[in-house]
Amino acid sequence: MPHAADFTDSELTAYIAEELPVGRSAAVEAAIRSSEALQARLARLIAAQDDSPQSVGDFWRRRRIACPTRSTWQAYLDSQIGGEFREYLRFHLEDIGCRYCNANLDDLRATADSAAAGRVRKFFATSVGRLKDLPLADEV
């Protein structure tokens, strides 16, 4: 079981901002439940965030400047992006583990699946009337 000393202040700050990868975030949550020292440390970090001016790094993280746009993620899904930029996008998703971009990508996938299913239903619905006019295989 992780202890309070197993987490850096940077990790805890990322946890507060919901920027940690899911696995590491779960480890922090498990440790918080059993460690009053970690709970107190988190409370101090939250108070310090509220009282301190924003640094360039804070602004960068909070505004998600490194996160690609939704249209970029759609192009990624459609395999319209290649080379080094595609590798960066993979790195952003898998190695950095950006929860926001992974959620955005999941949403785009779900939207695409739903739209495709709707197109299939529409195609069959408009084709039903025409199918009855086609000869059966044994009539040909």
ROTI-842192 format. One record per residue (C-alpha): x, y negated, z; residue in three letters; residue number from 1. Coordinates in pm, whole numbers. Layout:
<rs>
[r [X,Y,Z],ALA,NUM]
...
</rs>
This chain:
<rs>
[r [0,0,0],MET,1]
[r [146,-341,-95],PRO,2]
[r [239,-589,178],HIS,3]
[r [244,-969,192],ALA,4]
[r [618,-972,121],ALA,5]
[r [564,-782,-205],ASP,6]
[r [418,-1091,-374],PHE,7]
[r [590,-1415,-471],THR,8]
[r [423,-1753,-429],ASP,9]
[r [411,-1776,-810],SER,10]
[r [219,-1450,-829],GLU,11]
[r [-22,-1560,-558],LEU,12]
[r [-76,-1893,-733],THR,13]
[r [-146,-1704,-1057],ALA,14]
[r [-386,-1480,-863],TYR,15]
[r [-573,-1786,-734],ILE,16]
[r [-602,-1915,-1091],ALA,17]
[r [-709,-1567,-1214],GLU,18]
[r [-407,-1549,-1442],GLU,19]
[r [-248,-1227,-1318],LEU,20]
[r [-282,-910,-1523],PRO,21]
[r [-569,-698,-1395],VAL,22]
[r [-352,-429,-1236],GLY,23]
[r [-139,-676,-1041],ARG,24]
[r [-448,-874,-941],SER,25]
[r [-603,-556,-799],ALA,26]
[r [-285,-495,-598],ALA,27]
[r [-304,-847,-452],VAL,28]
[r [-671,-798,-362],GLU,29]
[r [-598,-468,-188],ALA,30]
[r [-318,-630,12],ALA,31]
[r [-535,-929,105],ILE,32]
[r [-794,-699,266],ARG,33]
[r [-539,-549,504],SER,34]
[r [-301,-839,569],SER,35]
[r [-387,-1143,778],GLU,36]
[r [-42,-1282,695],ALA,37]
[r [-123,-1270,323],LEU,38]
[r [-463,-1429,383],GLN,39]
[r [-293,-1715,570],ALA,40]
[r [-34,-1752,293],ARG,41]
[r [-306,-1775,29],LEU,42]
[r [-490,-2037,235],ALA,43]
[r [-169,-2246,256],ARG,44]
[r [-110,-2215,-120],LEU,45]
[r [-466,-2322,-198],ILE,46]
[r [-434,-2622,36],ALA,47]
[r [-99,-2714,-118],ALA,48]
[r [-250,-2699,-468],GLN,49]
[r [-533,-2925,-368],ASP,50]
[r [-298,-3179,-207],ASP,51]
[r [-16,-3191,-462],SER,52]
[r [4,-3373,-794],PRO,53]
[r [4,-3157,-1106],GLN,54]
[r [335,-3067,-1262],SER,55]
[r [377,-3015,-1635],VAL,56]
[r [377,-2638,-1569],GLY,57]
[r [52,-2662,-1373],ASP,58]
[r [-108,-2862,-1651],PHE,59]
[r [19,-2612,-1911],TRP,60]
[r [-126,-2315,-1722],ARG,61]
[r [-458,-2474,-1629],ARG,62]
[r [-525,-2601,-1981],ARG,63]
[r [-409,-2268,-2130],ARG,64]
[r [-191,-2445,-2384],ILE,65]
[r [-11,-2121,-2473],ALA,66]
[r [-341,-1941,-2542],CYS,67]
[r [-433,-1909,-2910],PRO,68]
[r [-770,-2033,-3032],THR,69]
[r [-1070,-1810,-3089],ARG,70]
[r [-1032,-1846,-3466],SER,71]
[r [-670,-1727,-3436],THR,72]
[r [-788,-1420,-3245],TRP,73]
[r [-1048,-1353,-3514],GLN,74]
[r [-775,-1370,-3780],ALA,75]
[r [-569,-1132,-3564],TYR,76]
[r [-859,-884,-3553],LEU,77]
[r [-908,-916,-3928],ASP,78]
[r [-536,-841,-3986],SER,79]
[r [-486,-1179,-4154],GLN,80]
[r [-184,-1255,-3935],ILE,81]
[r [145,-1073,-3969],GLY,82]
[r [510,-1097,-3885],GLY,83]
[r [652,-1276,-3584],GLU,84]
[r [329,-1459,-3504],PHE,85]
[r [139,-1129,-3482],ARG,86]
[r [413,-996,-3255],GLU,87]
[r [376,-1306,-3034],TYR,88]
[r [-1,-1249,-3013],LEU,89]
[r [55,-885,-2917],ARG,90]
[r [309,-998,-2654],PHE,91]
[r [60,-1254,-2518],HIS,92]
[r [-208,-986,-2481],LEU,93]
[r [-10,-685,-2368],GLU,94]
[r [309,-804,-2198],ASP,95]
[r [186,-1128,-2044],ILE,96]
[r [-156,-971,-1995],GLY,97]
[r [-354,-1292,-2047],CYS,98]
[r [-695,-1211,-1906],ARG,99]
[r [-865,-1499,-2086],TYR,100]
[r [-738,-1402,-2428],CYS,101]
[r [-816,-1034,-2367],ASN,102]
[r [-1171,-1133,-2269],ALA,103]
[r [-1197,-1354,-2577],ASN,104]
[r [-1082,-1066,-2797],LEU,105]
[r [-1328,-824,-2632],ASP,106]
[r [-1607,-1073,-2697],ASP,107]
[r [-1507,-1111,-3062],LEU,108]
[r [-1501,-733,-3103],ARG,109]
[r [-1845,-696,-2943],ALA,110]
[r [-1985,-974,-3161],THR,111]
[r [-1842,-810,-3473],ALA,112]
[r [-1984,-470,-3375],ASP,113]
[r [-2326,-622,-3310],SER,114]
[r [-2324,-813,-3640],ALA,115]
[r [-2222,-499,-3832],ALA,116]
[r [-2502,-297,-3672],ALA,117]
[r [-2749,-572,-3764],GLY,118]
[r [-2632,-565,-4126],ARG,119]
[r [-2675,-187,-4143],VAL,120]
[r [-3029,-210,-3999],ARG,121]
[r [-3118,-486,-4244],LYS,122]
[r [-2977,-289,-4537],PHE,123]
[r [-3180,21,-4450],PHE,124]
[r [-3493,-180,-4375],ALA,125]
[r [-3481,-347,-4718],THR,126]
[r [-3397,-19,-4893],SER,127]
[r [-3676,197,-4753],VAL,128]
[r [-3936,82,-5005],GLY,129]
[r [-3703,156,-5296],ARG,130]
[r [-3605,503,-5179],LEU,131]
[r [-3957,640,-5230],LYS,132]
[r [-3935,561,-5603],ASP,133]
[r [-3617,766,-5652],LEU,134]
[r [-3655,1122,-5783],PRO,135]
[r [-3572,1399,-5540],LEU,136]
[r [-3268,1615,-5607],ALA,137]
[r [-3479,1914,-5714],ASP,138]
[r [-3677,1695,-5960],GLU,139]
[r [-3368,1587,-6156],VAL,140]
</rs>
